[in-house]
C-alpha cells in the first residue's frame, strides 16, 4: 500500500495506518477472542480511536498553519485575549 504512491504525503500516512490498525484490532478481536476477553479489547480500541482522532485533528491544524501561518497566528492571538 505504501509503495503504490497514494500515501506519498507522510502526514496523512500514519493517520490512515492508525485507522486501519484500529479497525483490524476490533475485527480480529471480535472474531477470535472469547467473550470474557472483550472488555480489554473495547478499552484498547477506544484508546486507539481517541489517538487516531487526535492525530487527525492535529494534522488538520498543521495543514491550516502551513497554508496560512499569519492567519492562524492572528486567530490564536485573538483567542488568547
Helices and strands as residue ranges (DSSP letters): G 2-4, H 10-32, G 35-37, H 38-67, H 69-80
